[in-house]
Amino acid sequence: MVGRSLSLLAVSSLLAASAAFAQANGNAPGPRRQIPPPTNLQVLPKDTTGPQVIAIMRTFEGDLGVECTYCHAKDPATGHPNFASDANPMKNRARVMMRMTKAINAEYLTQLTDPKSDATVTCGTCHRGMSTPPEFVPPPREHEHHEAPATPPPAM
């Protein structure tokens, strides 16, 4: 039950962030076509609605700077993404990354209690709008140069 609660908490957080983003950018939801229920959900809770999945995916798009077909295969007949298909290997990679962030938030960040942070790890934490985040290279640090202690000669 705890895992399910955490999943719903993560979904709720993503939905709130997506709605705030849409409203701030003048893209508040308006009358649209009926969105069918999603199929082939393997990481998100099975009862996640179509509008919820779309809101979550839009957050992923922003966090990674990509579009739907980065992870979803195109239907050759229509040219549109086939969201249920697993033909694009990036979709399984995305599932692994979703499980990873869920584990970091649920299993590790919850152990940091002094001080307790309400921050969560998201795709954007590392990706920062790039599909492949650059490797982190720390800036060079100024170190005081200490001479190594003299090594005594070996005993004879």
LOVEXVO-172081 format. One record per atom (N, C-alpha, C, O): residue in three letters; atom name; y, z, x. Coordinates in steps of 0.02 Angstrom, whole numbers, always signed. Each point is the difference from the previous one (the first is absolute). Layout:
BEGIN
- lokol;banu;north;up;east
- Ala;CA;Y;Z;X
...
This chain:
BEGIN
- lokol;banu;north;up;east
- Met;N;-60;+0;+41
- Met;CA;+60;+0;-41
- Met;C;+63;+0;+43
- Met;O;+50;-31;-18
- Val;N;-54;+66;+76
- Val;CA;+59;+2;+43
- Val;C;+17;-69;+25
- Val;O;+58;-19;+1
- Gly;N;-109;-20;+20
- Gly;CA;+12;-68;+24
- Gly;C;+33;-43;-53
- Gly;O;+46;-39;+15
- Arg;N;-68;+46;-77
- Arg;CA;+28;-39;-55
- Arg;C;+72;+20;-12
- Arg;O;+43;-43;-11
- Ser;N;-29;+108;+14
- Ser;CA;+69;+24;-9
- Ser;C;+45;-27;+54
- Ser;O;+57;-20;-13
- Leu;N;-82;+18;+74
- Leu;CA;+40;-26;+55
- Leu;C;+12;-75;-9
- Leu;O;+53;-25;+16
- Ser;N;-104;-10;-41
- Ser;CA;+9;-72;-12
- Ser;C;+54;-11;-52
- Ser;O;+43;-44;+9
- Leu;N;-45;+82;-62
- Leu;CA;+51;-7;-52
- Leu;C;+68;+19;+25
- Leu;O;+50;-30;-19
- Leu;N;-47;+81;+63
- Leu;CA;+64;+20;+29
- Leu;C;+28;-57;+43
- Leu;O;+59;-15;-3
- Ala;N;-102;-16;+43
- Ala;CA;+22;-56;+41
- Ala;C;+24;-58;-43
- Ala;O;+51;-30;+16
- Val;N;-88;+15;-69
- Val;CA;+19;-55;-46
- Val;C;+67;+18;-32
- Val;O;+44;-43;-4
- Ser;N;-35;+104;-19
- Ser;CA;+63;+21;-31
- Ser;C;+58;-7;+48
- Ser;O;+53;-23;-19
- Ser;N;-64;+43;+82
- Ser;CA;+54;-6;+50
- Ser;C;+19;-72;+11
- Ser;O;+59;-17;+4
- Leu;N;-110;-27;+1
- Leu;CA;+13;-71;+10
- Leu;C;+36;-30;-60
- Leu;O;+46;-41;+9
- Leu;N;-66;+60;-68
- Leu;CA;+33;-26;-61
- Leu;C;+73;+22;-2
- Leu;O;+43;-41;-16
- Ala;N;-30;+103;+31
- Ala;CA;+69;+25;-2
- Ala;C;+43;-37;+51
- Ala;O;+56;-20;-15
- Ala;N;-83;+12;+75
- Ala;CA;+38;-35;+53
- Ala;C;+13;-72;-19
- Ala;O;+54;-26;+11
- Ser;N;-105;-7;-40
- Ser;CA;+8;-70;-20
- Ser;C;+51;-8;-56
- Ser;O;+40;-46;+1
- Ala;N;-42;+91;-49
- Ala;CA;+48;-4;-56
- Ala;C;+71;+12;+25
- Ala;O;+46;-35;-21
- Ala;N;-38;+83;+65
- Ala;CA;+66;+13;+28
- Ala;C;+26;-60;+39
- Ala;O;+59;-18;-4
- Phe;N;-103;-13;+43
- Phe;CA;+18;-59;+39
- Phe;C;+22;-57;-46
- Phe;O;+51;-32;+12
- Ala;N;-90;+20;-64
- Ala;CA;+15;-54;-48
- Ala;C;+67;+12;-34
- Ala;O;+40;-45;-8
- Gln;N;-29;+107;-13
- Gln;CA;+62;+16;-35
- Gln;C;+60;-7;+47
- Gln;O;+52;-25;-19
- Ala;N;-60;+48;+81
- Ala;CA;+55;-4;+49
- Ala;C;+17;-72;+17
- Ala;O;+57;-14;+19
- Asn;N;-105;-31;-23
- Asn;CA;+12;-69;+17
- Asn;C;+10;-45;-60
- Asn;O;-3;-61;+5
- Gly;N;+17;+91;-62
- Gly;CA;+14;-39;-60
- Gly;C;-61;-36;-28
- Gly;O;+7;-48;-38
- Asn;N;-65;+71;+56
- Asn;CA;-61;-32;-24
- Asn;C;-37;+46;-48
- Asn;O;-62;+1;-2
- Ala;N;+98;+35;-37
- Ala;CA;-32;+46;-47
- Ala;C;-45;-40;-47
- Ala;O;+17;-56;-19
- Pro;N;-74;+85;+2
- Pro;CA;-47;-37;-43
- Pro;C;+31;-20;-66
- Pro;O;+36;+39;-31
- Gly;N;-50;-99;+10
- Gly;CA;+24;-25;-64
- Gly;C;-59;-27;-39
- Gly;O;-57;+11;+19
- Pro;N;+70;-46;-73
- Pro;CA;-55;-28;-39
- Pro;C;-38;-51;+42
- Pro;O;+29;-47;+27
- Arg;N;-94;+56;-23
- Arg;CA;-42;-44;+40
- Arg;C;-65;-13;-37
- Arg;O;-13;+30;-52
- Arg;N;-26;-75;+79
- Arg;CA;-65;-15;-30
- Arg;C;-46;+60;+8
- Arg;O;+10;+43;+43
- Gln;N;-60;-41;-85
- Gln;CA;-49;+54;+3
- Gln;C;-40;-5;+65
- Gln;O;-25;-54;+17
- Ile;N;+20;+108;+19
- Ile;CA;-37;+1;+64
- Ile;C;-71;+24;-15
- Ile;O;-10;+53;-28
- Pro;N;-39;-94;+48
- Pro;CA;-69;+20;-14
- Pro;C;-21;+60;+43
- Pro;O;+30;+13;+52
- Pro;N;-80;+23;-75
- Pro;CA;-24;+56;+41
- Pro;C;-29;-26;+65
- Pro;O;-32;-52;+2
- Pro;N;+42;+89;+52
- Pro;CA;-26;-23;+64
- Pro;C;-76;+5;+4
- Pro;O;-31;+41;-35
- Thr;N;+2;-83;+76
- Thr;CA;-72;+3;+12
- Thr;C;-12;+7;+75
- Thr;O;+45;-14;+40
- Asn;N;-104;+35;-22
- Asn;CA;-20;+7;+70
- Asn;C;+42;+52;+38
- Asn;O;+14;-9;+59
- Leu;N;+6;+63;-93
- Leu;CA;+35;+54;+35
- Leu;C;-52;+41;+38
- Leu;O;-48;+25;-30
- Gln;N;+58;-18;+95
- Gln;CA;-47;+37;+40
- Gln;C;+31;+62;+33
- Gln;O;-36;+45;+21
- Val;N;+102;-43;-16
- Val;CA;+33;+58;+30
- Val;C;+44;+35;-52
- Val;O;-2;+61;-6
- Leu;N;+40;-99;-31
- Leu;CA;+41;+29;-53
- Leu;C;-45;+25;-56
- Leu;O;-55;-27;-10
- Pro;N;+76;+78;-26
- Pro;CA;-41;+24;-56
- Pro;C;-15;-56;-50
- Pro;O;+43;-43;-13
- Lys;N;-102;+43;-14
- Lys;CA;-22;-54;-46
- Lys;C;+43;-6;-62
- Lys;O;+4;-53;-30
- Asp;N;+30;+108;+10
- Asp;CA;+42;-2;-60
- Asp;C;+72;-19;+15
- Asp;O;+43;+7;-43
- Thr;N;-29;-30;+104
- Thr;CA;+68;-23;+17
- Thr;C;+15;-62;-42
- Thr;O;-40;-46;-2
- Thr;N;+98;+46;-31
- Thr;CA;+17;-56;-43
- Thr;C;+27;-59;+40
- Thr;O;+18;+7;+58
- Gly;N;-15;-65;-90
- Gly;CA;+29;-59;+31
- Gly;C;+70;+11;+25
- Gly;O;+15;-16;+58
- Pro;N;+31;+43;-100
- Pro;CA;+68;+12;+24
- Pro;C;+2;+50;+59
- Pro;O;+42;-7;+44
- Gln;N;-86;+56;-45
- Gln;CA;-2;+47;+56
- Gln;C;-22;-34;+64
- Gln;O;+29;+11;+53
- Val;N;-80;-54;-58
- Val;CA;-24;-36;+59
- Val;C;+55;-45;+28
- Val;O;+11;-3;+60
- Ile;N;+24;-31;-104
- Ile;CA;+54;-45;+22
- Ile;C;+54;+41;+35
- Ile;O;+25;-22;+52
- Ala;N;-6;+79;-79
- Ala;CA;+51;+42;+32
- Ala;C;-23;+23;+69
- Ala;O;+39;+0;+48
- Ile;N;-102;+20;-42
- Ile;CA;-28;+22;+64
- Ile;C;+0;-58;+49
- Ile;O;+19;+8;+58
- Met;N;-41;-67;-80
- Met;CA;-3;-58;+44
- Met;C;+70;-22;+23
- Met;O;+8;-22;+57
- Arg;N;+41;+29;-100
- Arg;CA;+69;-18;+20
- Arg;C;+24;+48;+55
- Arg;O;+37;-20;+45
- Thr;N;-58;+83;-49
- Thr;CA;+16;+47;+53
- Thr;C;-33;-22;+65
- Thr;O;+32;+2;+53
- Phe;N;-95;-22;-56
- Phe;CA;-34;-24;+59
- Phe;C;+35;-61;+29
- Phe;O;+8;-6;+61
- Glu;N;+13;-40;-104
- Glu;CA;+35;-60;+23
- Glu;C;+61;+19;+41
- Glu;O;+12;-28;+54
- Gly;N;+27;+76;-78
- Gly;CA;+60;+22;+36
- Gly;C;-18;+36;+64
- Gly;O;+32;-11;+52
- Asp;N;-82;+54;-55
- Asp;CA;-19;+39;+59
- Asp;C;-26;-45;+56
- Asp;O;+8;+16;+59
- Leu;N;-41;-72;-77
- Leu;CA;-29;-44;+50
- Leu;C;+39;-65;+10
- Leu;O;-15;-38;+46
- Gly;N;+64;+24;-89
- Gly;CA;+38;-61;+6
- Gly;C;-42;-62;-14
- Gly;O;+9;-51;+33
- Val;N;-54;+55;-81
- Val;CA;-46;-55;-16
- Val;C;+3;-17;-74
- Val;O;+35;+34;-38
- Glu;N;-71;-86;+19
- Glu;CA;-6;-18;-70
- Glu;C;-73;+7;-21
- Glu;O;-43;+13;+42
- Cys;N;+29;-23;-105
- Cys;CA;-67;+12;-29
- Cys;C;-56;-34;+39
- Cys;O;-52;+31;+13
- Thr;N;+63;-94;+7
- Thr;CA;-54;-38;+31
- Thr;C;-13;+22;+72
- Thr;O;-43;-29;+33
- Tyr;N;+78;+78;-8
- Tyr;CA;-17;+28;+66
- Tyr;C;-68;+34;-5
- Tyr;O;-41;-5;+46
- Cys;N;+28;+38;-102
- Cys;CA;-64;+35;-11
- Cys;C;-44;-33;-53
- Cys;O;-61;+6;+3
- His;N;+92;-40;-50
- His;CA;-38;-30;-56
- His;C;-10;-74;+11
- His;O;+46;-36;+18
- Ala;N;-109;+13;-29
- Ala;CA;-17;-71;+8
- Ala;C;+34;-41;-55
- Ala;O;+9;+24;-56
- Lys;N;+11;-85;+74
- Lys;CA;+27;-46;-50
- Lys;C;-57;-34;-37
- Lys;O;-50;-18;+29
- Asp;N;+60;+10;-94
- Asp;CA;-47;-38;-41
- Asp;C;+14;-74;+15
- Asp;O;+56;-23;-12
- Pro;N;-105;-14;+38
- Pro;CA;+13;-70;+18
- Pro;C;+21;-43;-59
- Pro;O;+36;-49;+8
- Ala;N;-59;+66;-68
- Ala;CA;+15;-41;-59
- Ala;C;+72;+10;-23
- Ala;O;+33;-48;-20
- Thr;N;-8;+109;+24
- Thr;CA;+67;+14;-27
- Thr;C;+52;+11;+55
- Thr;O;+60;-8;-13
- Gly;N;-82;+26;+73
- Gly;CA;+47;+15;+53
- Gly;C;+29;+70;-6
- Gly;O;+40;+21;+42
- His;N;-60;+16;-93
- His;CA;+23;+69;-10
- His;C;-49;+49;+32
- His;O;-59;-17;+10
- Pro;N;+83;+77;+6
- Pro;CA;-47;+49;+28
- Pro;C;-55;+18;-49
- Pro;O;+13;+8;-60
- Asn;N;-73;-1;+85
- Asn;CA;-56;+24;-39
- Asn;C;-9;+74;+20
- Asn;O;-32;+15;+50
- Phe;N;+61;+29;-89
- Phe;CA;+4;+71;+18
- Phe;C;-68;+34;+3
- Phe;O;-8;+48;+37
- Ala;N;-41;-72;-76
- Ala;CA;-66;+32;+0
- Ala;C;-43;-22;+59
- Ala;O;-48;+35;+18
- Ser;N;+63;-92;+11
- Ser;CA;-42;-28;+54
- Ser;C;+4;+43;+63
- Ser;O;+52;+29;+16
- Asp;N;-108;-27;+20
- Asp;CA;-3;+33;+65
- Asp;C;-5;-51;+57
- Asp;O;-19;+18;+55
- Ala;N;+36;-80;-69
- Ala;CA;-8;-54;+49
- Ala;C;+46;+8;+61
- Ala;O;-18;-22;+55
- Asn;N;+76;+52;-63
- Asn;CA;+46;+9;+56
- Asn;C;-18;+65;+36
- Asn;O;+2;+53;-29
- Pro;N;-21;-58;+94
- Pro;CA;-20;+60;+36
- Pro;C;+55;+53;+6
- Pro;O;-14;+59;+12
- Met;N;+76;-79;-19
- Met;CA;+55;+48;+3
- Met;C;-4;+51;-57
- Met;O;+26;+55;+6
- Lys;N;-56;-74;-61
- Lys;CA;-5;+45;-57
- Lys;C;-43;+61;+18
- Lys;O;+18;+56;-17
- Asn;N;-73;-68;+52
- Asn;CA;-41;+57;+21
- Asn;C;+35;+41;+54
- Asn;O;-8;+61;+1
- Arg;N;+46;-92;+42
- Arg;CA;+39;+36;+50
- Arg;C;+51;+45;-36
- Arg;O;+10;+57;+19
- Ala;N;+21;-84;-71
- Ala;CA;+49;+39;-38
- Ala;C;-34;+61;-33
- Ala;O;+29;+54;-3
- Arg;N;-90;-64;-21
- Arg;CA;-36;+56;-31
- Arg;C;-13;+55;+52
- Arg;O;+6;+59;-15
- Val;N;-24;-79;+75
- Val;CA;-12;+49;+53
- Val;C;+65;+38;+15
- Val;O;+0;+61;+7
- Met;N;+55;-97;-4
- Met;CA;+65;+32;+14
- Met;C;+21;+46;-57
- Met;O;+29;+53;+13
- Met;N;-44;-72;-74
- Met;CA;+16;+43;-58
- Met;C;-40;+65;+4
- Met;O;+26;+54;-13
- Arg;N;-90;-60;+31
- Arg;CA;-42;+60;+7
- Arg;C;+25;+44;+57
- Arg;O;-1;+61;-4
- Met;N;+23;-94;+58
- Met;CA;+25;+38;+57
- Met;C;+62;+40;-19
- Met;O;+4;+60;+16
- Thr;N;+45;-91;-48
- Thr;CA;+61;+37;-19
- Thr;C;-16;+55;-49
- Thr;O;+30;+54;+2
- Lys;N;-78;-67;-48
- Lys;CA;-20;+51;-47
- Lys;C;-30;+60;+37
- Lys;O;+15;+57;-16
- Ala;N;-58;-70;+66
- Ala;CA;-31;+54;+38
- Ala;C;+53;+38;+41
- Ala;O;-2;+61;+3
- Ile;N;+48;-96;+27
- Ile;CA;+52;+34;+39
- Ile;C;+39;+47;-46
- Ile;O;+13;+57;+18
- Asn;N;+6;-81;-76
- Asn;CA;+40;+41;-47
- Asn;C;-40;+58;-28
- Asn;O;+25;+56;-4
- Ala;N;-88;-69;-14
- Ala;CA;-40;+52;-34
- Ala;C;-33;+49;+48
- Ala;O;-3;+59;-14
- Glu;N;-21;-84;+70
- Glu;CA;-40;+42;+45
- Glu;C;+39;+28;+58
- Glu;O;-18;+53;+26
- Tyr;N;+70;-86;-4
- Tyr;CA;+33;+21;+61
- Tyr;C;+70;+28;-13
- Tyr;O;+15;+55;+23
- Leu;N;+27;-91;-59
- Leu;CA;+68;+26;-13
- Leu;C;-1;+64;-39
- Leu;O;+46;+41;+6
- Thr;N;-98;-31;-47
- Thr;CA;-4;+62;-39
- Thr;C;-13;+61;+45
- Thr;O;+11;+57;-21
- Gln;N;-35;-69;+82
- Gln;CA;-12;+54;+47
- Gln;C;+63;+23;+36
- Gln;O;+2;+53;+30
- Leu;N;+50;-94;-33
- Leu;CA;+63;+18;+32
- Leu;C;+41;+41;-48
- Leu;O;+33;-26;-45
- Thr;N;-35;+91;+53
- Thr;CA;+31;+44;-49
- Thr;C;+61;+38;+27
- Thr;O;+35;+32;-39
- Asp;N;-21;-36;+103
- Asp;CA;+56;+38;+27
- Asp;C;+44;-46;+42
- Asp;O;-16;-9;+59
- Pro;N;+69;-19;-83
- Pro;CA;+22;+1;-69
- Pro;C;-38;-53;-40
- Pro;O;-19;-52;+27
- Lys;N;+9;+65;-90
- Lys;CA;-34;-47;-45
- Lys;C;+46;-58;-15
- Lys;O;+59;+10;-17
- Ser;N;-85;-69;+23
- Ser;CA;+39;-61;-13
- Ser;C;-24;-33;-63
- Ser;O;-60;-1;-15
- Asp;N;+106;-26;-23
- Asp;CA;-18;-39;-59
- Asp;C;-6;-74;+16
- Asp;O;-15;-41;-44
- Ala;N;+26;+23;+107
- Ala;CA;-4;-70;+21
- Ala;C;-72;-23;-3
- Ala;O;-47;+38;+11
- Thr;N;+38;-102;-27
- Thr;CA;-66;-30;+1
- Thr;C;+1;-62;+44
- Thr;O;+52;-30;+11
- Val;N;-110;+13;+14
- Val;CA;-8;-61;+39
- Val;C;-11;-58;-48
- Val;O;-40;+6;-47
- Thr;N;+75;-60;+57
- Thr;CA;-8;-61;-39
- Thr;C;-12;-58;+48
- Thr;O;+3;+9;+61
- Cys;N;-15;-67;-88
- Cys;CA;-7;-60;+43
- Cys;C;+62;-9;+42
- Cys;O;-4;-18;+59
- Gly;N;+62;+31;-90
- Gly;CA;+64;-10;+35
- Gly;C;+11;+48;+57
- Gly;O;+41;-14;+44
- Thr;N;-76;+70;-42
- Thr;CA;+7;+47;+54
- Thr;C;-12;-34;+67
- Thr;O;+37;+11;+48
- Cys;N;-88;-52;-44
- Cys;CA;-16;-35;+62
- Cys;C;+24;-73;-1
- Cys;O;+27;-24;+50
- His;N;-37;-10;-106
- His;CA;+15;-72;-1
- His;C;+74;-15;+0
- His;O;+21;-49;+31
- Arg;N;+20;+89;-65
- Arg;CA;+73;-8;-1
- Arg;C;+21;-72;-14
- Arg;O;+44;-27;+33
- Gly;N;-76;-3;-85
- Gly;CA;+19;-66;-22
- Gly;C;-32;-57;+40
- Gly;O;+20;-58;-8
- Met;N;-68;+73;+50
- Met;CA;-33;-52;+41
- Met;C;-75;+1;-14
- Met;O;-31;+54;-3
- Ser;N;+1;-113;-5
- Ser;CA;-72;-2;-14
- Ser;C;-41;+29;+57
- Ser;O;-50;+33;-11
- Thr;N;+71;-45;+72
- Thr;CA;-33;+28;+59
- Thr;C;+52;+41;+37
- Thr;O;+44;-28;+33
- Pro;N;-48;+94;-38
- Pro;CA;+51;+40;+33
- Pro;C;-5;-6;+75
- Pro;O;-54;-5;+28
- Pro;N;+111;+4;+5
- Pro;CA;-2;-4;+73
- Pro;C;-28;+64;+30
- Pro;O;+6;+54;-30
- Glu;N;-36;-60;+87
- Glu;CA;-25;+58;+35
- Glu;C;+58;+45;+20
- Glu;O;+52;-25;+23
- Phe;N;-59;+89;-33
- Phe;CA;+52;+47;+19
- Phe;C;-1;+9;+76
- Phe;O;-52;+17;+29
- Val;N;+108;-28;+2
- Val;CA;+7;+12;+71
- Val;C;+57;+50;+8
- Val;O;+58;-17;-14
- Pro;N;-73;+77;+37
- Pro;CA;+54;+49;+6
- Pro;C;+51;-22;+52
- Pro;O;-18;-33;+49
- Pro;N;+81;+51;-60
- Pro;CA;+51;-19;+50
- Pro;C;-13;+37;+65
- Pro;O;-28;+55;+0
- Pro;N;+49;-84;+55
- Pro;CA;-10;+34;+64
- Pro;C;+38;+66;+0
- Pro;O;+56;+5;-27
- Arg;N;-85;+44;+57
- Arg;CA;+32;+66;+4
- Arg;C;+23;+13;+71
- Arg;O;-33;-20;+48
- Glu;N;+89;+52;-43
- Glu;CA;+25;+21;+65
- Glu;C;-38;+63;+20
- Glu;O;+2;+50;-35
- His;N;-36;-53;+91
- His;CA;-38;+58;+25
- His;C;+31;+22;+66
- His;O;+22;-42;+40
- Glu;N;-21;+106;-30
- Glu;CA;+20;+25;+66
- Glu;C;-58;-17;+46
- Glu;O;-58;+8;-17
- His;N;+76;-30;+76
- His;CA;-52;-18;+48
- His;C;-18;+63;+39
- His;O;+42;+28;+36
- His;N;-104;-6;-43
- His;CA;-24;+57;+37
- His;C;-48;-25;+53
- His;O;-45;-41;-14
- Glu;N;+55;+66;+74
- Glu;CA;-46;-21;+53
- Glu;C;-67;+35;-11
- Glu;O;-2;+59;-20
- Ala;N;-50;-95;+32
- Ala;CA;-66;+29;-6
- Ala;C;-10;+53;+53
- Ala;O;+23;-9;+56
- Pro;N;-57;+63;-72
- Pro;CA;-11;+52;+51
- Pro;C;-41;-29;+57
- Pro;O;-46;-41;-10
- Ala;N;+63;+64;+69
- Ala;CA;-38;-24;+59
- Ala;C;-72;+21;-7
- Ala;O;-16;+57;-18
- Thr;N;-28;-104;+33
- Thr;CA;-71;+14;-3
- Thr;C;-21;+27;+69
- Thr;O;+12;-31;+51
- Pro;N;-44;+89;-52
- Pro;CA;-22;+26;+65
- Pro;C;-53;-45;+31
- Pro;O;-39;-30;-37
- Pro;N;+37;+27;+102
- Pro;CA;-51;-43;+31
- Pro;C;-69;+28;-15
- Pro;O;-9;+60;-10
- Pro;N;-42;-105;+7
- Pro;CA;-67;+23;-15
- Pro;C;-26;+49;+54
- Pro;O;+16;-7;+59
- Ala;N;-55;+56;-81
- Ala;CA;-27;+50;+46
- Ala;C;-53;-32;+42
- Ala;O;-39;-42;-23
- Met;N;+37;+62;+87
- Met;CA;-50;-29;+45
- Met;C;-55;+47;+12
- Met;O;-46;-16;+37
